[in-house]
Amino acid sequence: MREVSWEEYWDFVKQHKSVVIEDVEVELKAGKWEITSYAPPKDYKPNATPFRASPIREAEQP
């Protein structure tokens, strides 16, 4: 991994419409982003299981 300049970033975004991260295609948007809502999407479903630390970490706590 390396740091990229804004120029490199914008050149990349202009030349690529999306990137693939762990078999998931993520669309890239060039230009200004517009925030239309601060709420989660209507189809959002929270995880059924809450996040927990690993048993090893829990055992380390006093």
DSSP file (Angstrom, degrees, kcal/mol; ACC not computed):
  #  RESIDUE AA STRUCTURE BP1 BP2  ACC     N-H-->O    O-->H-N    N-H-->O    O-->H-N    TCO  KAPPA ALPHA  PHI   PSI    X-CA   Y-CA   Z-CA
    1    1 A M              0   0    0      0, 0.0     2,-0.3     0, 0.0     0, 0.0   0.000 360.0 360.0 360.0 142.9    0.0    0.0    0.0
    2    2 A R        -     0   0    0      0, 0.0     2,-0.2     0, 0.0     0, 0.0  -0.979 360.0 -99.5-143.8 157.2    1.2    3.5   -0.7
    3    3 A E        -     0   0    0     -2,-0.3     2,-0.3     1,-0.0     0, 0.0  -0.550  37.7-157.1 -74.7 138.6    0.0    7.0   -0.4
    4    4 A V        -     0   0    0     -2,-0.2     2,-0.1     3,-0.0    -1,-0.0  -0.894  14.0-119.9-117.1 150.0   -1.4    8.5   -3.6
    5    5 A S     >  -     0   0    0     -2,-0.3     4,-2.4     1,-0.1     5,-0.1  -0.367  29.0-109.1 -79.4 164.8   -1.7   12.2   -4.5
    6    6 A W  H  > S+     0   0    0      1,-0.2     4,-2.9     2,-0.2     5,-0.2   0.877 121.0  55.7 -60.2 -37.0   -5.0   13.8   -5.3
    7    7 A E  H  > S+     0   0    0      2,-0.2     4,-2.3     1,-0.2    -1,-0.2   0.932 108.3  46.3 -62.4 -45.6   -4.0   14.1   -8.9
    8    8 A E  H  > S+     0   0    0      2,-0.2     4,-2.3     1,-0.2    -1,-0.2   0.919 113.3  50.6 -61.0 -43.6   -3.3   10.3   -9.1
    9    9 A Y  H  X S+     0   0    0     -4,-2.4     4,-2.6     1,-0.2    -2,-0.2   0.950 112.1  45.1 -60.3 -51.1   -6.6    9.6   -7.4
   10   10 A W  H  X S+     0   0    0     -4,-2.9     4,-2.2     1,-0.2    -1,-0.2   0.866 111.6  53.1 -65.1 -36.0   -8.7   11.8   -9.8
   11   11 A D  H  X S+     0   0    0     -4,-2.3     4,-1.4    -5,-0.2    -1,-0.2   0.919 111.2  47.4 -61.9 -42.6   -6.9   10.4  -12.8
   12   12 A F  H  X S+     0   0    0     -4,-2.3     4,-1.6     1,-0.2     3,-0.3   0.937 111.7  49.1 -63.4 -47.0   -7.8    6.9  -11.6
   13   13 A V  H  < S+     0   0    0     -4,-2.6    -1,-0.2     1,-0.2    -2,-0.2   0.860 109.4  52.8 -63.4 -35.8  -11.4    7.8  -10.9
   14   14 A K  H  < S+     0   0    0     -4,-2.2    -1,-0.2     1,-0.2    -2,-0.2   0.832 115.1  41.2 -67.1 -31.5  -11.7    9.4  -14.4
   15   15 A Q  H  < S+     0   0    0     -4,-1.4     2,-0.4    -3,-0.3    -2,-0.2   0.639 114.1  53.3 -92.6 -16.4  -10.4    6.2  -16.1
   16   16 A H     <  -     0   0    0     -4,-1.6    -1,-0.1    -5,-0.1     3,-0.1  -0.974  53.3-166.5-127.1 132.9  -12.3    3.6  -14.0
   17   17 A K  S    S-     0   0    0     -2,-0.4    11,-2.8     1,-0.2     2,-0.3   0.714  77.4  -2.5 -85.1 -23.4  -16.0    3.4  -13.3
   18   18 A S  E     -A   27   0A   0      9,-0.3     2,-0.3    11,-0.0     9,-0.2  -0.967  57.6-140.1-158.0 168.9  -15.6    0.8  -10.5
   19   19 A V  E     -A   26   0A   0      7,-2.2     7,-3.5    -2,-0.3     2,-0.5  -0.926  20.7-127.7-131.1 159.2  -13.2   -1.3   -8.5
   20   20 A V  E     -A   25   0A   0     -2,-0.3     2,-0.5     5,-0.2     5,-0.2  -0.949  23.5-178.6-113.0 123.5  -13.6   -4.9   -7.2
   21   21 A I  E >  S-A   24   0A   0      3,-2.8     3,-1.3    -2,-0.5    -2,-0.0  -0.976  74.1 -22.1-123.5 116.2  -13.0   -5.5   -3.5
   22   22 A E  T 3  S-     0   0    0     -2,-0.5    -1,-0.2     1,-0.3     3,-0.1   0.921 128.2 -48.7  47.9  53.6  -13.3   -9.1   -2.3
   23   23 A D  T 3  S+     0   0    0      1,-0.2     2,-0.5    -3,-0.1    -1,-0.3   0.615 116.7 114.7  66.1  16.1  -15.5  -10.1   -5.3
   24   24 A V  E <   -A   21   0A   0     -3,-1.3    -3,-2.8     2,-0.0     2,-0.5  -0.974  62.2-137.6-118.2 124.1  -17.8   -7.1   -4.8
   25   25 A E  E     -A   20   0A   0     -2,-0.5     2,-0.5    -5,-0.2    -5,-0.2  -0.680  18.4-164.0 -81.8 126.9  -17.9   -4.4   -7.4
   26   26 A V  E     -A   19   0A   0     -7,-3.5    -7,-2.2    -2,-0.5     2,-0.2  -0.955  15.8-131.4-115.2 121.8  -17.9   -0.9   -5.9
   27   27 A E  E     -A   18   0A   0     -2,-0.5     2,-0.4    -9,-0.2    -9,-0.3  -0.492  16.3-144.3 -73.1 137.1  -18.9    2.0   -8.1
   28   28 A L        -     0   0    0    -11,-2.8     2,-0.5    -2,-0.2    -1,-0.0  -0.851   8.6-154.8-101.1 138.7  -16.6    5.1   -8.1
   29   29 A K        -     0   0    0     -2,-0.4     2,-0.3     2,-0.1   -15,-0.1  -0.958   4.2-153.2-117.3 121.2  -18.2    8.5   -8.4
   30   30 A A        +     0   0    0     -2,-0.5     2,-0.2   -17,-0.2   -20,-0.0  -0.668  60.6  18.7 -88.3 146.0  -16.1   11.4   -9.8
   31   31 A G  S    S-     0   0    0     -2,-0.3     2,-0.1     2,-0.0    -2,-0.1  -0.515 108.1 -10.8  96.6-164.9  -17.0   14.9   -8.7
   32   32 A K        -     0   0    0     -2,-0.2     2,-0.4     1,-0.0    -2,-0.0  -0.432  60.0-138.0 -74.4 143.8  -18.9   16.2   -5.8
   33   33 A W        -     0   0    0     -2,-0.1     2,-0.5    -4,-0.0    -1,-0.0  -0.798  11.8-148.9 -96.9 144.0  -20.9   13.8   -3.6
   34   34 A E        -     0   0    0     -2,-0.4     2,-0.6     0, 0.0    -2,-0.0  -0.964   5.6-144.1-116.9 122.8  -24.3   14.9   -2.4
   35   35 A I        +     0   0    0     -2,-0.5     3,-0.1     1,-0.2    -2,-0.0  -0.754  23.4 171.9 -84.8 119.0  -25.6   13.7    0.9
   36   36 A T        +     0   0    0     -2,-0.6     2,-0.3     1,-0.3    -1,-0.2   0.639  64.5  12.3-101.9 -18.8  -29.4   13.1    0.5
   37   37 A S        -     0   0    0      1,-0.1    -1,-0.3     2,-0.0     0, 0.0  -0.983  44.5-158.3-158.3 145.2  -30.1   11.5    3.9
   38   38 A Y  S    S+     0   0    0     -2,-0.3    -1,-0.1    -3,-0.1    -3,-0.0   0.418  75.6  87.8-100.7  -1.7  -28.4   10.9    7.2
   39   39 A A  S    S-     0   0    0      1,-0.1     3,-0.1     0, 0.0    -2,-0.0  -0.584  89.3 -97.0 -93.0 157.2  -30.6    7.9    8.0
   40   40 A P        -     0   0    0      0, 0.0    -1,-0.1     0, 0.0    -2,-0.1  -0.335  54.7 -84.1 -66.8 157.9  -29.9    4.3    7.0
   41   41 A P    >   -     0   0    0      0, 0.0     3,-1.8     0, 0.0    -4,-0.0  -0.202  37.8-113.2 -59.4 155.7  -31.7    3.1    3.8
   42   42 A K  T 3  S+     0   0    0      1,-0.3     0, 0.0    -3,-0.1     0, 0.0   0.799 117.5  53.4 -62.4 -29.1  -35.2    1.8    4.2
   43   43 A D  T 3  S+     0   0    0      2,-0.0    -1,-0.3     0, 0.0     2,-0.2   0.322  81.1 128.9 -89.6   9.8  -34.2   -1.7    3.4
   44   44 A Y    <   -     0   0    0     -3,-1.8     0, 0.0     1,-0.0     0, 0.0  -0.439  36.6-172.2 -67.8 133.4  -31.4   -1.7    6.0
   45   45 A K        -     0   0    0     -2,-0.2     3,-0.1     0, 0.0    -2,-0.0  -0.985  18.8-132.4-127.5 120.0  -31.5   -4.7    8.4
   46   46 A P        -     0   0    0      0, 0.0     0, 0.0     0, 0.0     0, 0.0  -0.236  41.5 -79.9 -66.2 160.7  -29.1   -4.8   11.4
   47   47 A N        -     0   0    0      1,-0.1     4,-0.1     2,-0.1     0, 0.0  -0.311  31.4-138.5 -59.6 141.9  -27.0   -7.9   12.1
   48   48 A A  S    S+     0   0    0      1,-0.1    -1,-0.1    -3,-0.1     0, 0.0   0.817  92.1  51.1 -71.5 -30.4  -29.0  -10.6   13.8
   49   49 A T  S    S-     0   0    0      3,-0.0    -1,-0.1     0, 0.0    -2,-0.1  -0.932  88.6-128.1-111.7 125.7  -26.0  -11.3   16.1
   50   50 A P        -     0   0    0      0, 0.0     2,-0.2     0, 0.0    -2,-0.1  -0.348  35.1 -96.4 -68.4 153.6  -24.4   -8.5   18.0
   51   51 A F        -     0   0    0     -4,-0.1     2,-0.4    -2,-0.0     0, 0.0  -0.460  44.8-175.3 -69.7 138.1  -20.6   -8.1   17.7
   52   52 A R        -     0   0    0     -2,-0.2     2,-0.0    -3,-0.1    -3,-0.0  -0.982  26.7-113.0-132.8 147.9  -18.6   -9.7   20.5
   53   53 A A        -     0   0    0     -2,-0.4     5,-0.0     1,-0.1     0, 0.0  -0.328  49.9 -86.1 -69.1 161.1  -14.9   -9.7   21.2
   54   54 A S     >  -     0   0    0      1,-0.1     4,-2.1    -2,-0.0     3,-0.2  -0.313  35.5-113.7 -67.3 154.6  -13.1  -13.0   20.9
   55   55 A P  H  > S+     0   0    0      0, 0.0     4,-2.0     0, 0.0     5,-0.1   0.825 116.7  58.6 -58.2 -32.0  -13.0  -15.3   23.9
   56   56 A I  H  > S+     0   0    0      2,-0.2     4,-1.1     1,-0.2    -3,-0.0   0.940 107.4  45.2 -64.5 -46.3   -9.3  -14.8   24.2
   57   57 A R  H  > S+     0   0    0      1,-0.2     4,-0.8    -3,-0.2     3,-0.4   0.895 110.8  53.7 -64.8 -39.9   -9.7  -11.0   24.6
   58   58 A E  H >< S+     0   0    0     -4,-2.1     3,-0.7     1,-0.2    -1,-0.2   0.884 106.5  52.6 -62.5 -37.5  -12.5  -11.4   27.1
   59   59 A A  H 3< S+     0   0    0     -4,-2.0    -1,-0.2     1,-0.2    -2,-0.2   0.782 103.8  58.3 -68.7 -26.6  -10.3  -13.6   29.2
   60   60 A E  H 3< S+     0   0    0     -4,-1.1    -1,-0.2    -3,-0.4    -2,-0.2   0.701  85.6  96.4 -76.6 -19.3   -7.5  -11.0   29.2
   61   61 A Q    <<        0   0    0     -4,-0.8    -3,-0.0    -3,-0.7     0, 0.0  -0.455 360.0 360.0 -75.0 143.8   -9.8   -8.3   30.8
   62   62 A P              0   0    0      0, 0.0    -1,-0.1     0, 0.0    -3,-0.1   0.506 360.0 360.0 -69.5 360.0   -9.6   -7.9   34.6
